[in-house]
Structure formats: C-alpha cells, structure tokens
Amino acid sequence: MRYLFIFISVSTFFACQQKSQDGADPIPINNIDSLTKQEENFFPVTVYFKGQIHDIIEKGINPLKIIPLNGKYDSTWLKVETLNKEFADFLTPVIDTVNMKPWFTESKFLDNTIEAFTWTYDAKPNIPDSINLRNWTVYVNPNSGKVTSIYMKKILPDSKQLQLTWYADSCTHAITVGEKNGKAVILNQTTILWDFNP
C-alpha cells in the first residue's frame, strides 16, 4: 500500500510542472498593462509566496514533501504549522522594491517561446555579500495576467547554487547544484506538493 501511495505521489509531482503552465493564482495588479507601467516597483515576490502559503493553510491542505533517495522517493506529510520553516528558502531574503531595488536590475519582455511575460531581476556588480540571491524571474500568463511560476537562484558556500521554483497553486521544487570533476551535479532536491488533482 505504501508503494502505491508513493507511486501516486511521484506521478502527481511530475504532473505539477505541466499544471504550472495553466497557473491560476492572481497577481496583485489589475492587468498586465498596469504591471508593465510600474517601472518604479519590483514584483512583490515574498508577499506572493506568503499569500500562497496562507491559501494552503486556509484550505486545510497538508502538503507532501518528496525527496529522491538512491533512485527511490521518500515522502512525508507536512503540518501546516511547519510551512514557514519548510518554505524558508523562498521567504528569505525579502524580495520587494524597498529591499532589492538598490541591488538588482529589472527587465521585462514577452517570451513567445514559452508564451509568457517574464520579469527578470539580476544582481548588480555592487551587491553586498550578505545577499546570497543572484537572480529571479516571474512568469505571467499573457492571457490571464496571472503568475504561473517564479524561479530564483542563490549562491551557497563552496561554489554551490540553490535553484528554487514555485509553481502557482501546485508545488515547489528546490535543487542544490555543486561541481564534481569540473561538471555541474545535482547534490540534492526536494519537492513540496499541495495540488493533488490530476
């Protein structure tokens, strides 16, 4: 029975990336045009994540944490009171205009290859060492004006990278990348899933 449960969980995990393309979580603006005109403000990423976490708690959902181990998958149900801790890598540092505009540049464009408006933020050369965030991108469905996903990259000690993706109303994926024999390798990865619909 446990293996059947894990199989279903893993199948759902792989489905979450496909579902993210149809993301339905609203962004805190009226429409795309108003967002493109707000050049003075960065997209409030941390507020968005906290809103998603609030929705999970309000719906009474216990997310499933999935970690690959030696070719298999270990899964654990998460208690709602632990969600801020489980999502800590997404919540720190705080990403908003006040905290990040001095250290990041913003670029916006319509990416026809993935059919999404993208807002990309890259670190300036003078970014302080205390900020380990290096870039992030917000993907928005051009038809609905809603966020589909947010990707972030942080630097870690020993030349490692932490790559984080939040798929709207669906799941998160975190990958730690290191180097071995001059090649990039995945050291560990974690998925947290809360949309169990096929």
Sequence and secondary structure as in RCSB ss.txt:
>XXXX:A:sequence
MRYLFIFISVSTFFACQQKSQDGADPIPINNIDSLTKQEENFFPVTVYFKGQIHDIIEKGINPLKIIPLNGKYDS
TWLKVETLNKEFADFLTPVIDTVNMKPWFTESKFLDNTIEAFTWTYDAKPNIPDSINLRNWTVYVNPNSGKVTSI
YMKKILPDSKQLQLTWYADSCTHAITVGEKNGKAVILNQTTILWDFNP
>XXXX:A:secstr
 HHHHHHHHHHHHHHHHHHHTT  EE SSS HHHHHH TTS   HHHHHHHHHHHHHHTT   EEEEEETTEEEE
EE  GGGHHHHTHHHHSS  SHHHHTTTEEEEEEEETTTTEEEEEEEE TT  TT  EEEEEEEE TTT EEEEE
EEEEEETTTEEEEEEEETTTEEEEEEEEEETTEEEEEEEEEEE     
